[in-house]
């Protein structure tokens, strides 16, 4: 199997996101990697000004975390950043299809308990089941 042209690293807010990014860059040294930082959605039925403000803060925090992850690697210029809000298992497969992704890398450890309650268990496995490209799940 040939090396991919476009690798997507899915960052779920897990401490192991850094390992997933490092793995992708090491395994595919000639490829530009997209770091997709996924922010768990809030229940929009309770969306009042304060909740929406917190949502903006969460997106900003996800951007800051993604910037930190990119800065932590030897070749930050190889890492593009995308920030999206939504359930990861629903968000990643269409992103893969629309953006010509050939391979996905994601940490196998689920995110924090509060995020797990918002977006569900088994996120890495659901991502793998929803895509037609190879998915590396780092344990």
N, C-alpha and C positions, 0 to 999 in steps of 0.2 A: 504494500500500500504506500502510495506516495505521500510525502509530507504535505500537510494542509497549507493553503494560502492565507487563510484567515482563521485565527483562533480566538474564541470568546472565553474569557474568564468571568464567571458569575460570582459576584461578591454579595454575600447575604448578610454582612455585618458580623461575621464570625471571625474570631481571632485567627483562624486558619486560612482566611482569605489571602494573607500574605504568602503562605506556602503554595497556594494554588497558582498565584501569579508567578512566583519564582519557578515553579515547575513548568508552566507553559513557556516561559522565556528560555529556560534551559533545554527543554525537550525540542523546541522549535526555534533555534537561534536565528534563522533567516526570515522569520515571519513577524509581521506587525501584529500585536495582540490588542484586542479591545477588552477593557475592563468594564463590565456592565455592573454597576452598583444598583442593587434593587432595594427599594424602600417599601416596606410593608404598608398596604393601604389602611386607612382608618375607615370606620363605618361612616359613610357620608350622610346618613340620616341624622347624625348628631353634629353635623358640620355647622358650627356657629363661628363667629369671628375668631374666637380664641383657639378653637380646634384647627381652623384653617391656618392660623398663624403658626401653630405648632407644626402643622404639616409642612409649611414653608421652611421652618427651622430644621425639620427632619431632612428635607431635601438638601438644604445647605450643609447640614452635618454629614450627609452621605457624600456630597461633593468634596468636602474637606477630607473625609476618610479616604476617598478614592485618590485624591491628590497626594496624601501621605503614602498610600500604597505605591503609587507610581514613583514617588521620590525615593522609596526604599530600595529600588532595584538599580542594578549597574547601568542599564541602558533605558532611562525613562523616556527617551524619544521614541522608543519602540512601542510605547503603551498609549493607546487612545482611550479616552474616558467617555462613557455614556452613563447617565443617571435616569432611571425609570421608576415610577411608582406603580405598584400592582402586585398581584400574586405571582411569585416567580415561575411556578409551573405553567401558568397561563401566558406569561409575558415572554419567556425565553424562546419557545418554539417558533412563534411568528417572527421574532427578532432574527433568529437563525435563518429562516427562509428569506426574509426581505433583504438581509445584508450579506448574503453569500458566505456564511460561516461554514467552515469545513470540519471544525472540531470544537468541542466545548470542554472546559475544565471547571470543576466545582469542588469545593470542600465537601467531604462526606459527613461532616459533623453538622447536625442541625443547629440553627441559630438559638438565641436565648429563649427562655420559656415564654416570655410575653409575645415575642415575634412568632413563635411556634403556634401560639393560640390564635394569632391573627391570620396566618397564612397556611397552617397545617403542618403535619409531620411528614417526614420522608421526602422533603423537597428535592434533594439531589436525584433520587430515584424517579420521581415524577418528571423531572426535567429530562432525564435519560429516556423515559418511556415516550415522551412527547415529541422527540426530535428524530430525524432520519439520519443524523450525522453521529459519528462516534462521540461518546461522552466519557471523559476520565473523571472518576469520582475518587478523590484523595481521602483515604481513611486516616 
